[in-house]
Amino acid sequence: MDTIQKWLQTHQKRLACDFAGIACNVATDDKPKEIRWIYVAGNQSEAYKKIRLQIGRGIAGLVWKTARTQLDENILEQPEKLIDYPIARLEKLQVALAAPVIKRKEVVAVLLLGYRQNHQFTRTEREQLEKLASELSELFEEDQDD
């Protein structure tokens, strides 16, 4: 099993969140960015594989565009958001917190944690997610060095 997938599964269980995912650019350098959910843990189906994210739309797209952590709550109760939040709709996520994974001052991935029930993310949990995103950046470095 891939190192990053193992890492994600370990942290999803440790943090006791319902879903964890990492969205990455799958396009070659000479093509426009194509962002997809590549690594997931706690998923209810394989439907995430069909999602293509747009920079600036949805929680992961906003994180990619702004390079800032984003929180969204009560997602399933906001029908207008379900169009822009396909991962929340497909995985039935009520709350999501996502952070950028930055390498060489550029967003290379988005790390998202989600809960299917209401959950109030604490400042500590937000800081933990941002620390994990930084750790993940180093894992991406190692993965490319191999």
Sine and cosine of phi, psi and omega as CSV:
sin_phi,cos_phi,sin_psi,cos_psi,sin_omega,cos_omega
0.00,0.00,0.62,-0.79,0.00,-1.00
-0.83,0.56,0.62,-0.78,0.00,-1.00
-0.84,0.54,-0.70,0.72,-0.04,-1.00
-0.93,0.37,-0.63,0.78,0.04,-1.00
-0.89,0.46,-0.69,0.72,0.04,-1.00
-0.88,0.48,-0.70,0.72,0.01,-1.00
-0.85,0.53,-0.72,0.69,-0.03,-1.00
-0.90,0.44,-0.71,0.71,0.00,-1.00
-0.88,0.47,-0.65,0.76,0.02,-1.00
-0.87,0.49,-0.73,0.68,-0.05,-1.00
-0.96,0.28,-0.53,0.85,0.06,-1.00
-0.89,0.46,-0.67,0.74,0.03,-1.00
-0.94,0.33,-0.69,0.73,-0.03,-1.00
-0.88,0.48,-0.64,0.77,-0.02,-1.00
-1.00,0.09,-0.14,0.99,0.02,-1.00
0.84,0.55,0.58,0.81,0.09,-1.00
-1.00,-0.02,0.37,-0.93,-0.04,-1.00
-0.97,0.25,-0.55,0.84,-0.09,-1.00
-0.60,-0.80,0.62,-0.79,0.14,-0.99
-0.67,-0.75,0.66,-0.75,0.00,-1.00
-0.55,-0.84,0.44,-0.90,0.07,-1.00
-0.81,-0.59,0.86,-0.50,0.05,-1.00
-0.98,-0.18,0.72,-0.70,-0.05,-1.00
-0.72,-0.69,0.34,-0.94,0.12,-0.99
-0.98,0.20,0.83,-0.56,-0.01,-1.00
-0.97,-0.24,-0.04,1.00,-0.02,-1.00
-0.98,0.19,0.47,-0.88,0.10,-0.99
-0.95,0.32,0.29,-0.96,-0.08,-1.00
-0.85,0.53,-0.47,0.88,-0.05,-1.00
-1.00,0.05,0.02,1.00,-0.02,-1.00
-0.91,-0.42,0.33,-0.94,0.10,-1.00
-0.89,0.46,0.46,-0.89,-0.01,-1.00
-0.85,0.52,0.68,-0.74,0.10,-0.99
-0.77,-0.64,0.97,-0.26,-0.13,-0.99
-0.99,-0.17,0.80,-0.60,-0.03,-1.00
-0.68,-0.73,0.39,-0.92,0.11,-0.99
-0.97,0.24,0.93,-0.36,-0.06,-1.00
-0.99,-0.15,-0.65,0.76,-0.02,-1.00
-0.88,-0.48,0.78,-0.63,0.06,-1.00
-0.64,-0.77,0.42,-0.91,0.09,-1.00
-0.60,-0.80,0.65,-0.76,-0.01,-1.00
0.99,0.14,0.22,0.98,-0.02,-1.00
-0.95,0.31,0.50,-0.86,0.00,-1.00
-1.00,-0.08,-0.26,0.96,0.00,-1.00
-0.42,-0.91,-0.01,-1.00,0.04,-1.00
-0.99,-0.14,0.12,0.99,-0.07,-1.00
-0.88,0.48,-0.44,0.90,0.00,-1.00
-0.83,0.56,-0.45,0.89,-0.04,-1.00
-0.90,0.43,-0.37,0.93,-0.03,-1.00
-1.00,0.02,-0.15,0.99,-0.06,-1.00
-0.98,0.20,0.77,-0.64,0.14,-0.99
-0.88,-0.47,0.90,-0.44,-0.07,-1.00
-0.99,0.16,0.50,-0.86,0.08,-1.00
-0.93,-0.37,0.74,-0.67,0.02,-1.00
-0.88,0.47,0.79,-0.61,0.02,-1.00
1.00,-0.08,-0.14,0.99,0.00,-1.00
-0.87,-0.50,0.65,-0.76,-0.02,-1.00
0.96,0.26,0.15,-0.99,-0.09,-1.00
-0.91,0.42,-0.71,0.70,-0.01,-1.00
-0.93,0.37,-0.62,0.78,0.03,-1.00
-0.90,0.43,-0.60,0.80,0.06,-1.00
-0.93,0.37,-0.65,0.76,0.04,-1.00
-0.88,0.47,-0.69,0.73,-0.01,-1.00
-0.88,0.47,-0.69,0.73,-0.05,-1.00
-0.94,0.34,-0.68,0.73,-0.12,-0.99
-1.00,-0.08,-0.28,0.96,-0.08,-1.00
0.86,0.51,0.54,0.84,0.02,-1.00
-0.78,-0.63,0.49,-0.87,0.06,-1.00
-0.91,0.41,0.65,-0.76,0.00,-1.00
-0.79,-0.61,0.61,-0.79,0.06,-1.00
-0.83,-0.56,0.68,-0.73,0.13,-0.99
-0.67,-0.75,0.69,-0.73,-0.06,-1.00
-0.84,-0.55,0.32,-0.95,0.03,-1.00
0.79,0.61,0.63,0.78,-0.09,-1.00
-0.88,0.48,-0.71,0.71,-0.08,-1.00
-0.93,0.37,-0.28,0.96,0.02,-1.00
-1.00,-0.02,0.07,1.00,-0.02,-1.00
-0.85,-0.53,1.00,0.07,-0.08,-1.00
-0.79,0.61,-0.56,0.83,-0.01,-1.00
-0.91,0.42,-0.46,0.89,0.01,-1.00
-0.98,0.17,-0.44,0.90,-0.07,-1.00
-0.89,0.46,-0.45,0.89,0.05,-1.00
-0.93,0.38,-0.69,0.73,-0.03,-1.00
-1.00,0.08,-0.15,0.99,-0.06,-1.00
-0.86,-0.50,0.90,0.44,-0.07,-1.00
-0.87,0.50,-0.56,0.83,0.00,-1.00
-0.91,0.41,-0.62,0.78,0.03,-1.00
-0.92,0.39,-0.66,0.75,0.00,-1.00
-0.91,0.43,-0.76,0.65,-0.06,-1.00
-0.93,0.36,-0.58,0.81,-0.03,-1.00
-0.99,-0.13,0.05,1.00,0.03,-1.00
0.83,0.55,0.74,0.68,-0.01,-1.00
-1.00,0.03,0.81,-0.59,0.02,-1.00
-1.00,0.06,-0.55,0.84,-0.06,-1.00
-0.70,-0.71,0.66,-0.75,0.05,-1.00
-0.63,-0.78,0.63,-0.78,0.08,-1.00
-0.78,-0.63,0.79,-0.61,-0.06,-1.00
-0.73,-0.68,0.60,-0.80,-0.03,-1.00
-0.75,-0.66,0.51,-0.86,0.03,-1.00
-0.98,0.22,0.57,-0.82,0.16,-0.99
-0.97,-0.25,0.91,-0.41,-0.14,-0.99
-0.92,-0.39,0.74,-0.67,0.04,-1.00
-0.71,-0.70,0.80,-0.60,-0.03,-1.00
0.79,0.61,0.72,0.70,0.06,-1.00
0.90,0.44,0.34,0.94,0.02,-1.00
-0.76,-0.66,0.63,-0.78,0.07,-1.00
-0.94,0.34,0.82,-0.57,0.01,-1.00
-0.91,-0.41,-0.21,0.98,0.00,-1.00
-0.22,-0.97,0.20,-0.98,0.09,-1.00
-0.79,-0.62,0.76,-0.65,0.06,-1.00
-0.97,-0.23,0.84,-0.55,-0.06,-1.00
-0.83,-0.55,0.70,-0.72,0.14,-0.99
-0.90,-0.45,0.65,-0.76,-0.01,-1.00
-0.62,-0.78,0.42,-0.91,0.05,-1.00
-0.81,-0.59,0.61,-0.79,0.02,-1.00
-1.00,0.07,-0.23,0.97,0.09,-1.00
-0.91,-0.42,0.25,-0.97,0.06,-1.00
-0.86,0.51,0.65,-0.76,-0.01,-1.00
-0.49,-0.87,0.74,-0.68,0.06,-1.00
-0.99,-0.12,0.95,-0.32,0.05,-1.00
-0.93,0.36,0.74,-0.68,0.04,-1.00
-1.00,0.01,0.23,-0.97,0.07,-1.00
-0.86,0.51,-0.63,0.77,0.01,-1.00
-0.88,0.47,-0.68,0.73,0.02,-1.00
-0.90,0.43,-0.63,0.78,0.04,-1.00
-0.89,0.45,-0.71,0.71,0.03,-1.00
-0.89,0.45,-0.63,0.78,0.05,-1.00
-0.88,0.48,-0.70,0.71,0.00,-1.00
-0.88,0.47,-0.69,0.72,0.00,-1.00
-0.91,0.42,-0.59,0.81,0.06,-1.00
-0.92,0.40,-0.66,0.75,0.04,-1.00
-0.90,0.44,-0.62,0.79,0.03,-1.00
-0.89,0.45,-0.62,0.78,0.04,-1.00
-0.92,0.40,-0.68,0.73,0.05,-1.00
-0.89,0.46,-0.64,0.77,0.00,-1.00
-0.90,0.44,-0.60,0.80,0.05,-1.00
-0.84,0.54,-0.67,0.74,0.03,-1.00
-0.92,0.39,-0.60,0.80,0.04,-1.00
-0.90,0.44,-0.63,0.78,0.05,-1.00
-0.89,0.45,-0.62,0.78,0.06,-1.00
-0.86,0.51,-0.78,0.63,-0.03,-1.00
-0.88,0.48,-0.65,0.76,-0.03,-1.00
-0.88,0.48,-0.61,0.79,-0.01,-1.00
-0.98,0.20,-0.42,0.91,0.01,-1.00
-0.96,0.28,-0.42,0.91,-0.05,-1.00
-0.95,0.32,0.00,0.00,0.00,0.00
